[in-house]
Amino acid sequence: MSLSQAQKKAFRSIGHHLNPVVTVSENGISETLLAELGRALNDHELIKVKLALPERDDRAAMIQELVNDSGAELVQTIGKMALLYRRNPSANPKLSNISRFENHHGRH
């Protein structure tokens, strides 16, 4: 399921205010990191990931690997940050960045 431009735009505006919850270092992607990423996506649906890698090509490859491994969708990359989204219909509304945004802005 790919996101519409309108959804991406809304998610970018939500993502703007988020702090990164997962950081990928030059050590790459470990089982622990994937577990952390999965947990963050389950809880928050929309998360910001920091890529602590100096090379742009390395960051792009790492993002692609994260997307493939997590089943998330890439919403946006800015510099060393990536915004990932994975829908969780049973996410806790108090934790989900999507639910909190929709409730705050009165959308359903």
C-alpha positions in Angstrom: 0.0 0.0 0.0 1.6 3.2 -1.0 0.9 6.6 0.5 -0.9 9.3 -1.5 0.8 12.7 -1.9 -1.8 14.2 0.6 -0.9 11.5 3.2 2.8 12.1 2.7 2.3 15.8 3.1 0.4 15.3 6.3 3.0 12.9 7.6 5.8 15.2 6.8 4.1 18.0 8.8 3.7 15.5 11.8 7.3 14.3 11.3 8.7 17.8 11.4 8.0 17.9 15.2 9.3 14.4 16.0 12.6 13.5 17.6 14.4 10.5 16.2 13.6 7.3 18.1 16.1 5.0 16.4 19.7 5.8 15.4 21.6 3.7 12.9 25.4 4.0 13.2 28.2 2.9 11.0 27.9 -0.5 12.7 24.9 -1.1 10.4 21.7 -3.0 11.0 21.6 -5.5 13.8 18.8 -7.8 15.1 18.6 -5.5 18.1 18.2 -2.4 15.9 15.5 -4.1 13.9 13.7 -5.2 17.0 13.9 -1.6 18.3 12.7 -0.3 14.9 9.8 -2.7 14.9 8.7 -1.8 18.4 8.9 1.9 17.5 6.8 1.4 14.4 4.2 -0.7 16.2 3.9 2.0 18.9 4.2 5.2 16.9 3.4 4.2 13.3 5.3 7.2 12.1 8.9 7.6 13.3 12.0 9.5 12.6 15.3 7.6 12.2 18.7 9.2 12.4 21.4 7.8 10.2 24.8 8.6 11.7 26.6 7.8 8.5 28.8 10.4 6.7 28.3 9.2 3.1 25.0 10.0 1.4 25.1 6.8 -0.7 25.6 4.7 2.5 22.6 6.4 4.1 20.4 5.7 1.0 21.4 2.1 1.1 20.8 1.8 4.8 17.3 3.4 4.4 16.4 0.9 1.7 17.5 -1.9 3.9 15.5 -0.6 6.9 12.4 -0.3 4.6 12.9 -3.8 3.2 13.5 -5.3 6.7 10.7 -3.5 8.5 8.0 -3.4 5.9 7.7 0.3 6.5 7.3 3.0 3.9 9.7 5.8 3.4 7.9 9.1 3.7 10.8 11.5 3.4 14.5 11.9 3.9 16.2 15.1 4.9 19.9 15.1 5.4 20.7 12.4 8.0 17.0 11.9 9.0 14.5 9.5 7.5 10.8 9.5 8.2 9.3 6.0 8.1 5.6 4.9 8.3 4.1 1.5 9.0 0.3 1.3 9.7 -0.7 -0.5 12.8 -4.5 -0.7 13.1 -4.2 -1.8 16.8 -1.7 0.9 17.8 -2.3 2.6 21.1 -3.9 5.9 20.3 -1.9 7.6 23.1 1.4 6.4 21.5 0.6 6.6 17.8 1.9 9.9 16.3 -0.8 9.5 13.6 -3.7 9.2 16.1 -2.4 11.9 18.3 -2.2 14.3 15.3 -5.7 13.4 14.0 -7.2 13.7 17.5 -5.5 17.0 18.0 -6.6 18.4 14.7 -10.1 16.9 14.8 -9.7 14.6 11.8 -11.2 11.1 11.6 
